[in-house]
Amino acid sequence: MIYKGIELYNVQELLDAPGGEGKLCSRIPDALRVRLNEFAQFRALEMAGCEARFVLRGERARLTLRSTERPSIIEIYQGCFLVDWRVVGSERTEIIIERPANLDELVRITDTYSLPFDARLTRVVLPWRPAALLYNMEGDVELPSAEQTPSVRYLAYGSSITHGNAAVRPTATYAMRTAQLLGADLINLGFGGGAHLEREMADYIAARSDWDLATLELGINIIGSIDASEFARRVVYFLATVAGSHPDQWVFAIDLFTCHYDLEADPKIVAFRGIVRRTVEQLGLPRLVYLSGLDLFPSVSGLTADLVHPSPHGMEEIARNLSRSVREHLRHGL
């Protein structure tokens, strides 16, 4: 998505905000968004994994936005290097981005170590939550080229855990950290409370041609509202549609992460995990891989007090284990 001369990465559509001031960013097309459950409709407007990207031709640029609820955090990067972080308030906030004095040195190090993002590329990593309104972009900038970003794109679908709940900063979600560890560019399709495995979402992911590997986090948002037979029906369609449409791409099906259902020894979570594992086995697709949420996130101490969401420590634990597993499959499968 191009907006006022910059790239809005992971943004599919800009919507007029209520009242006519500013723009809301939707991570999925609006025609799809309005067909999904109410949680996904709302959460799609939160910018998890979204970035404002540009190359500075002048000395500075100015991005104006405001948080729709509580204050939030953005991070500013030159390529892979963190420059600064800023607070976006509930009033219009001007973010000034300046060219680093040592940019030439950052470029040299990037080239020497073959880092995935060009250091000439400015990346403003937008808040994962809440939604923010974009007002303006000013400055002498140009759009990034494809050579300035990673050649591998990683798509992550899932619940609030994939979305980023309990992450303090936007690059601390397990999905973003996994992308960083893999040297990949993230497409975050996590929707807090909204990963209901709808057919429309499966069809949308399957129709996209801009991702090279995907993780699909399945189950936590619907374990309390549907029975095992309905879950099985949704899982079969979702995995068959996404993985079946991309036989050359790796698709990793993740069942439920460690949570209170395990601590309560609820048999339903065992049944749901078994459905994901058996569906992967029965489909028999060579690049569709089952990953246990228990293996990726075994640490109870990594939970927040609600016993569902990982803490920042838990997010990092998932990212480390997930990226290791993905690398092993990529290495052995090539």
DRENDO-1510 file (C-alpha; in Angstrom, 1 decimal, always signed):
<recs>
REC; n; res; u; v; w
REC; 1; MET; +0.0; +0.0; +0.0 .
REC; 2; ILE; +1.4; +3.4; -1.0 .
REC; 3; TYR; +0.4; +6.5; +1.0 .
REC; 4; LYS; +1.8; +10.0; +0.5 .
REC; 5; GLY; +5.0; +8.7; -1.1 .
REC; 6; ILE; +5.8; +5.9; +1.4 .
REC; 7; GLU; +5.1; +2.2; +1.6 .
REC; 8; LEU; +2.7; +1.0; +4.3 .
REC; 9; TYR; +3.9; -2.6; +4.6 .
REC; 10; ASN; +1.4; -5.3; +5.7 .
REC; 11; VAL; -1.5; -2.8; +5.0 .
REC; 12; GLN; -4.0; -3.9; +2.4 .
REC; 13; GLU; -6.5; -1.0; +2.5 .
REC; 14; LEU; -6.8; +2.5; +4.0 .
REC; 15; LEU; -10.2; +3.4; +5.5 .
REC; 16; ASP; -11.7; +6.8; +6.3 .
REC; 17; ALA; -11.8; +7.1; +10.1 .
REC; 18; PRO; -15.1; +8.0; +11.7 .
REC; 19; GLY; -15.5; +11.8; +11.7 .
REC; 20; GLY; -13.5; +12.1; +8.5 .
REC; 21; GLU; -10.1; +12.8; +10.2 .
REC; 22; GLY; -7.2; +10.5; +9.4 .
REC; 23; LYS; -7.0; +7.0; +7.9 .
REC; 24; LEU; -7.3; +3.6; +9.5 .
REC; 25; CYS; -5.1; +0.8; +8.3 .
REC; 26; SER; -6.6; -2.6; +7.5 .
REC; 27; ARG; -4.4; -5.6; +7.3 .
REC; 28; ILE; -6.9; -7.3; +5.0 .
REC; 29; PRO; -9.2; -6.1; +2.2 .
REC; 30; ASP; -12.2; -4.5; +3.7 .
REC; 31; ALA; -14.6; -6.7; +1.6 .
REC; 32; LEU; -13.1; -9.6; +3.5 .
REC; 33; ARG; -12.9; -7.9; +6.9 .
REC; 34; VAL; -16.7; -7.2; +7.1 .
REC; 35; ARG; -17.4; -10.9; +6.4 .
REC; 36; LEU; -15.4; -12.2; +9.3 .
REC; 37; ASN; -16.4; -12.5; +13.0 .
REC; 38; GLU; -16.6; -9.2; +15.0 .
REC; 39; PHE; -13.3; -9.7; +16.8 .
REC; 40; ALA; -11.4; -10.1; +13.5 .
REC; 41; GLN; -13.3; -7.1; +12.0 .
REC; 42; PHE; -12.0; -4.9; +14.8 .
REC; 43; ARG; -8.5; -6.4; +15.2 .
REC; 44; ALA; -7.8; -6.2; +11.5 .
REC; 45; LEU; -7.6; -2.4; +12.0 .
REC; 46; GLU; -4.8; -2.8; +14.6 .
REC; 47; MET; -1.4; -2.6; +12.9 .
REC; 48; ALA; +0.5; -5.7; +14.1 .
REC; 49; GLY; +3.4; -6.2; +11.8 .
REC; 50; CYS; +2.7; -3.0; +9.9 .
REC; 51; GLU; +5.5; -0.5; +9.0 .
REC; 52; ALA; +5.9; +2.8; +7.3 .
REC; 53; ARG; +8.9; +2.3; +4.9 .
REC; 54; PHE; +10.8; +4.9; +2.9 .
REC; 55; VAL; +14.3; +6.0; +1.9 .
REC; 56; LEU; +15.3; +9.4; +3.2 .
REC; 57; ARG; +16.6; +11.7; +0.4 .
REC; 58; GLY; +16.6; +14.7; +2.7 .
REC; 59; GLU; +17.8; +14.9; +6.3 .
REC; 60; ARG; +14.5; +14.2; +8.0 .
REC; 61; ALA; +10.8; +13.3; +7.6 .
REC; 62; ARG; +7.7; +13.8; +9.7 .
REC; 63; LEU; +4.9; +11.2; +10.3 .
REC; 64; THR; +1.8; +12.4; +12.0 .
REC; 65; LEU; -0.6; +9.9; +13.7 .
REC; 66; ARG; -2.5; +9.3; +17.0 .
REC; 67; SER; -3.6; +6.4; +19.0 .
REC; 68; THR; -7.3; +5.7; +19.1 .
REC; 69; GLU; -7.1; +4.6; +22.8 .
REC; 70; ARG; -4.3; +4.5; +25.2 .
REC; 71; PRO; -0.8; +5.6; +24.3 .
REC; 72; SER; +1.3; +3.2; +22.2 .
REC; 73; ILE; +4.8; +2.6; +21.1 .
REC; 74; ILE; +6.4; +2.8; +17.7 .
REC; 75; GLU; +10.0; +1.8; +16.9 .
REC; 76; ILE; +12.3; +3.4; +14.3 .
REC; 77; TYR; +14.8; +1.3; +12.4 .
REC; 78; GLN; +17.5; +1.9; +9.8 .
REC; 79; GLY; +17.4; -1.5; +8.1 .
REC; 80; CYS; +18.0; -4.0; +10.9 .
REC; 81; PHE; +19.3; -1.4; +13.4 .
REC; 82; LEU; +17.1; +0.1; +16.0 .
REC; 83; VAL; +17.4; +3.9; +16.1 .
REC; 84; ASP; +14.8; +5.0; +18.6 .
REC; 85; TRP; +11.3; +4.4; +20.0 .
REC; 86; ARG; +8.6; +6.9; +20.6 .
REC; 87; VAL; +5.2; +7.2; +22.3 .
REC; 88; VAL; +2.2; +7.9; +20.2 .
REC; 89; GLY; -0.5; +9.7; +22.3 .
REC; 90; SER; -4.2; +10.0; +22.1 .
REC; 91; GLU; -3.7; +13.4; +20.5 .
REC; 92; ARG; -2.0; +14.0; +17.2 .
REC; 93; THR; +1.6; +13.1; +17.5 .
REC; 94; GLU; +4.4; +14.2; +15.2 .
REC; 95; ILE; +7.2; +11.6; +14.8 .
REC; 96; ILE; +10.4; +13.2; +13.5 .
REC; 97; ILE; +12.7; +10.7; +11.7 .
REC; 98; GLU; +16.2; +11.9; +11.0 .
REC; 99; ARG; +19.1; +10.5; +9.0 .
REC; 100; PRO; +21.6; +8.8; +11.4 .
REC; 101; ALA; +25.0; +10.5; +11.4 .
REC; 102; ASN; +26.7; +7.1; +11.0 .
REC; 103; LEU; +24.5; +5.8; +8.2 .
REC; 104; ASP; +27.5; +5.0; +5.9 .
REC; 105; GLU; +28.9; +2.8; +8.7 .
REC; 106; LEU; +25.5; +1.0; +9.1 .
REC; 107; VAL; +25.4; +0.4; +5.4 .
REC; 108; ARG; +29.0; -1.0; +5.4 .
REC; 109; ILE; +28.1; -3.4; +8.3 .
REC; 110; THR; +24.9; -4.5; +6.6 .
REC; 111; ASP; +26.8; -5.3; +3.4 .
REC; 112; THR; +29.6; -7.1; +5.3 .
REC; 113; TYR; +27.3; -9.3; +7.3 .
REC; 114; SER; +24.6; -9.7; +4.6 .
REC; 115; LEU; +21.9; -8.4; +6.8 .
REC; 116; PRO; +18.3; -8.8; +5.4 .
REC; 117; PHE; +17.3; -5.2; +5.5 .
REC; 118; ASP; +19.2; -2.4; +3.7 .
REC; 119; ALA; +20.4; +0.1; +6.2 .
REC; 120; ARG; +19.3; +2.9; +3.8 .
REC; 121; LEU; +15.7; +1.8; +4.4 .
REC; 122; THR; +13.9; +3.6; +7.2 .
REC; 123; ARG; +11.3; +1.5; +8.9 .
REC; 124; VAL; +8.8; +2.9; +11.3 .
REC; 125; VAL; +7.3; -0.1; +13.0 .
REC; 126; LEU; +3.8; +0.9; +13.9 .
REC; 127; PRO; +1.9; -0.1; +17.1 .
REC; 128; TRP; +0.6; -3.6; +17.3 .
REC; 129; ARG; -2.3; -2.3; +19.4 .
REC; 130; PRO; -4.4; -0.2; +19.6 .
REC; 131; ALA; -5.4; +1.1; +16.2 .
REC; 132; ALA; -3.8; +4.4; +15.2 .
REC; 133; LEU; -5.0; +7.1; +12.8 .
REC; 134; LEU; -2.6; +8.3; +10.1 .
REC; 135; TYR; -2.8; +12.0; +9.2 .
REC; 136; ASN; +0.2; +13.0; +7.2 .
REC; 137; MET; +3.7; +12.2; +5.9 .
REC; 138; GLU; +6.1; +15.0; +5.0 .
REC; 139; GLY; +9.6; +14.9; +3.8 .
REC; 140; ASP; +11.9; +14.3; +0.8 .
REC; 141; VAL; +11.6; +10.5; +0.6 .
REC; 142; GLU; +11.4; +7.8; -2.0 .
REC; 143; LEU; +9.8; +4.3; -2.0 .
REC; 144; PRO; +12.0; +1.3; -1.1 .
REC; 145; SER; +13.0; -1.2; -3.8 .
REC; 146; ALA; +12.5; -4.9; -3.5 .
REC; 147; GLU; +16.3; -5.4; -3.1 .
REC; 148; GLN; +16.2; -3.5; +0.2 .
REC; 149; THR; +14.0; -6.0; +2.0 .
REC; 150; PRO; +14.3; -9.8; +2.8 .
REC; 151; SER; +13.8; -12.2; -0.1 .
REC; 152; VAL; +11.7; -14.5; +2.2 .
REC; 153; ARG; +8.2; -13.5; +3.4 .
REC; 154; TYR; +6.7; -15.2; +6.4 .
REC; 155; LEU; +2.9; -15.2; +6.9 .
REC; 156; ALA; +1.6; -15.8; +10.4 .
REC; 157; TYR; -2.1; -16.4; +11.0 .
REC; 158; GLY; -3.6; -16.9; +14.5 .
REC; 159; SER; -5.2; -15.5; +17.7 .
REC; 160; SER; -4.2; -12.7; +20.0 .
REC; 161; ILE; -1.0; -14.6; +20.7 .
REC; 162; THR; +0.1; -14.2; +17.1 .
REC; 163; HIS; -1.3; -10.7; +17.1 .
REC; 164; GLY; +1.0; -9.8; +20.0 .
REC; 165; ASN; -1.0; -9.7; +23.2 .
REC; 166; ALA; +1.3; -8.8; +26.2 .
REC; 167; ALA; +4.2; -7.8; +24.0 .
REC; 168; VAL; +5.5; -4.4; +25.2 .
REC; 169; ARG; +6.9; -3.2; +21.9 .
REC; 170; PRO; +5.8; -4.0; +18.4 .
REC; 171; THR; +8.9; -6.0; +17.4 .
REC; 172; ALA; +8.5; -8.2; +20.5 .
REC; 173; THR; +5.6; -10.4; +19.3 .
REC; 174; TYR; +6.6; -14.0; +18.7 .
REC; 175; ALA; +5.7; -13.6; +15.0 .
REC; 176; MET; +8.0; -10.6; +14.6 .
REC; 177; ARG; +10.8; -12.2; +16.6 .
REC; 178; THR; +10.5; -15.4; +14.5 .
REC; 179; ALA; +10.8; -13.3; +11.3 .
REC; 180; GLN; +13.8; -11.6; +12.7 .
REC; 181; LEU; +15.5; -14.9; +13.7 .
REC; 182; LEU; +14.8; -16.3; +10.2 .
REC; 183; GLY; +15.9; -13.1; +8.4 .
REC; 184; ALA; +12.4; -12.9; +6.8 .
REC; 185; ASP; +9.8; -10.2; +6.3 .
REC; 186; LEU; +6.6; -10.7; +8.4 .
REC; 187; ILE; +3.0; -10.7; +7.2 .
REC; 188; ASN; +1.1; -10.7; +10.5 .
REC; 189; LEU; -2.5; -11.9; +10.2 .
REC; 190; GLY; -3.1; -12.4; +13.9 .
REC; 191; PHE; -6.5; -11.2; +15.2 .
REC; 192; GLY; -7.0; -11.1; +18.9 .
REC; 193; GLY; -10.1; -13.2; +19.7 .
REC; 194; GLY; -10.8; -13.6; +15.9 .
REC; 195; ALA; -8.9; -16.7; +14.6 .
REC; 196; HIS; -12.1; -18.6; +14.0 .
REC; 197; LEU; -10.8; -20.5; +10.9 .
REC; 198; GLU; -13.4; -19.1; +8.6 .
REC; 199; ARG; -13.5; -20.4; +5.0 .
REC; 200; GLU; -13.2; -16.9; +3.7 .
REC; 201; MET; -9.9; -16.4; +5.5 .
REC; 202; ALA; -8.5; -19.7; +4.3 .
REC; 203; ASP; -9.5; -18.8; +0.8 .
REC; 204; TYR; -7.8; -15.4; +1.1 .
REC; 205; ILE; -4.5; -16.8; +2.4 .
REC; 206; ALA; -4.5; -19.4; -0.2 .
REC; 207; ALA; -5.1; -16.8; -3.0 .
REC; 208; ARG; -2.1; -14.7; -1.9 .
REC; 209; SER; +1.1; -15.2; -3.8 .
REC; 210; ASP; +3.4; -13.0; -1.7 .
REC; 211; TRP; +4.4; -15.4; +1.0 .
REC; 212; ASP; +7.1; -18.2; +1.1 .
REC; 213; LEU; +6.3; -19.9; +4.4 .
REC; 214; ALA; +3.4; -19.7; +6.8 .
REC; 215; THR; +2.5; -20.7; +10.3 .
REC; 216; LEU; -1.2; -21.3; +11.2 .
REC; 217; GLU; -2.0; -21.1; +14.9 .
REC; 218; LEU; -5.2; -23.1; +15.4 .
REC; 219; GLY; -7.7; -23.4; +18.2 .
REC; 220; ILE; -7.6; -21.2; +21.2 .
REC; 221; ASN; -10.2; -18.7; +20.0 .
REC; 222; ILE; -12.9; -21.3; +19.4 .
REC; 223; ILE; -12.2; -24.1; +21.9 .
REC; 224; GLY; -14.8; -22.6; +24.2 .
REC; 225; SER; -17.5; -22.1; +21.6 .
REC; 226; ILE; -17.5; -25.1; +19.3 .
REC; 227; ASP; -17.3; -28.9; +19.6 .
REC; 228; ALA; -14.6; -31.2; +18.4 .
REC; 229; SER; -16.5; -32.3; +15.2 .
REC; 230; GLU; -16.9; -28.7; +14.1 .
REC; 231; PHE; -13.3; -27.9; +14.9 .
REC; 232; ALA; -12.2; -30.8; +12.8 .
REC; 233; ARG; -14.3; -29.6; +9.9 .
REC; 234; ARG; -12.8; -26.2; +10.0 .
REC; 235; VAL; -9.2; -27.4; +10.4 .
REC; 236; VAL; -9.5; -29.8; +7.5 .
REC; 237; TYR; -10.8; -27.0; +5.2 .
REC; 238; PHE; -8.3; -24.5; +6.4 .
REC; 239; LEU; -5.2; -26.7; +6.1 .
REC; 240; ALA; -6.3; -28.4; +2.8 .
REC; 241; THR; -7.1; -25.0; +1.3 .
REC; 242; VAL; -3.9; -23.1; +2.3 .
REC; 243; ALA; -1.3; -25.9; +2.1 .
REC; 244; GLY; -3.0; -27.6; -0.9 .
REC; 245; SER; -2.9; -24.3; -2.9 .
REC; 246; HIS; +0.8; -23.8; -2.1 .
REC; 247; PRO; +2.5; -27.2; -2.5 .
REC; 248; ASP; +5.9; -25.7; -2.9 .
REC; 249; GLN; +5.7; -23.5; +0.3 .
REC; 250; TRP; +6.2; -24.7; +3.8 .
REC; 251; VAL; +3.1; -24.5; +6.0 .
REC; 252; PHE; +3.4; -25.2; +9.7 .
REC; 253; ALA; +0.2; -26.1; +11.6 .
REC; 254; ILE; +0.5; -25.2; +15.3 .
REC; 255; ASP; -2.1; -26.4; +17.8 .
REC; 256; LEU; -2.8; -24.7; +21.1 .
REC; 257; PHE; +0.0; -23.3; +23.2 .
REC; 258; THR; +0.3; -24.2; +26.8 .
REC; 259; CYS; -2.6; -22.6; +28.7 .
REC; 260; HIS; -5.1; -23.0; +31.6 .
REC; 261; TYR; -6.9; -25.9; +29.8 .
REC; 262; ASP; -3.7; -27.9; +30.3 .
REC; 263; LEU; -3.4; -26.9; +34.0 .
REC; 264; GLU; -7.0; -27.9; +34.5 .
REC; 265; ALA; -6.5; -31.2; +32.6 .
REC; 266; ASP; -9.4; -30.4; +30.3 .
REC; 267; PRO; -9.8; -33.3; +27.9 .
REC; 268; LYS; -11.1; -30.9; +25.2 .
REC; 269; ILE; -7.6; -29.5; +24.6 .
REC; 270; VAL; -6.2; -33.0; +24.1 .
REC; 271; ALA; -9.0; -33.6; +21.5 .
REC; 272; PHE; -8.3; -30.4; +19.7 .
REC; 273; ARG; -4.6; -31.0; +19.5 .
REC; 274; GLY; -5.2; -34.5; +18.2 .
REC; 275; ILE; -7.4; -33.1; +15.5 .
REC; 276; VAL; -4.7; -30.8; +14.2 .
REC; 277; ARG; -2.1; -33.6; +14.3 .
REC; 278; ARG; -4.3; -36.2; +12.6 .
REC; 279; THR; -5.4; -33.7; +9.9 .
REC; 280; VAL; -1.8; -33.0; +8.9 .
REC; 281; GLU; -1.1; -36.7; +8.8 .
REC; 282; GLN; -4.2; -37.5; +6.8 .
REC; 283; LEU; -3.6; -34.8; +4.2 .
REC; 284; GLY; -0.1; -36.1; +3.6 .
REC; 285; LEU; +1.2; -33.0; +1.9 .
REC; 286; PRO; +5.0; -33.0; +1.9 .
REC; 287; ARG; +5.5; -29.4; +3.1 .
REC; 288; LEU; +2.6; -29.3; +5.6 .
REC; 289; VAL; +4.2; -29.8; +9.0 .
REC; 290; TYR; +2.5; -30.3; +12.4 .
REC; 291; LEU; +4.0; -28.5; +15.4 .
REC; 292; SER; +2.9; -29.0; +19.0 .
REC; 293; GLY; +2.1; -25.9; +20.9 .
REC; 294; LEU; +3.3; -27.7; +24.0 .
REC; 295; ASP; +6.8; -28.2; +22.4 .
REC; 296; LEU; +7.0; -24.6; +21.2 .
REC; 297; PHE; +5.8; -23.1; +24.6 .
REC; 298; PRO; +6.4; -25.6; +27.4 .
REC; 299; SER; +7.1; -23.0; +30.1 .
REC; 300; VAL; +4.2; -22.4; +32.5 .
REC; 301; SER; +6.2; -19.5; +34.0 .
REC; 302; GLY; +6.1; -17.8; +30.6 .
REC; 303; LEU; +2.3; -17.3; +30.9 .
REC; 304; THR; +0.7; -14.0; +31.9 .
REC; 305; ALA; -1.7; -14.1; +34.9 .
REC; 306; ASP; -4.7; -14.9; +32.6 .
REC; 307; LEU; -3.0; -18.3; +31.9 .
REC; 308; VAL; -3.6; -17.9; +28.2 .
REC; 309; HIS; -1.3; -15.3; +26.8 .
REC; 310; PRO; +2.5; -15.6; +26.8 .
REC; 311; SER; +4.4; -12.9; +28.7 .
REC; 312; PRO; +7.3; -11.1; +26.9 .
REC; 313; HIS; +9.5; -14.0; +28.1 .
REC; 314; GLY; +7.0; -16.5; +26.7 .
REC; 315; MET; +6.9; -14.7; +23.4 .
REC; 316; GLU; +10.7; -15.0; +23.1 .
REC; 317; GLU; +10.5; -18.7; +24.1 .
REC; 318; ILE; +8.0; -19.4; +21.3 .
REC; 319; ALA; +10.0; -17.5; +18.7 .
REC; 320; ARG; +13.3; -19.3; +19.6 .
REC; 321; ASN; +11.7; -22.7; +19.4 .
REC; 322; LEU; +9.6; -22.0; +16.3 .
REC; 323; SER; +12.4; -20.5; +14.3 .
REC; 324; ARG; +14.6; -23.4; +15.2 .
REC; 325; SER; +12.0; -25.9; +14.0 .
REC; 326; VAL; +11.3; -23.9; +10.8 .
REC; 327; ARG; +15.1; -23.7; +10.0 .
REC; 328; GLU; +15.5; -27.5; +10.4 .
REC; 329; HIS; +12.7; -28.2; +8.0 .
REC; 330; LEU; +13.9; -25.7; +5.5 .
REC; 331; ARG; +17.4; -27.1; +5.6 .
REC; 332; HIS; +16.4; -30.7; +5.3 .
REC; 333; GLY; +13.7; -30.0; +2.6 .
REC; 334; LEU; +15.9; -28.2; +0.1 .
</recs>
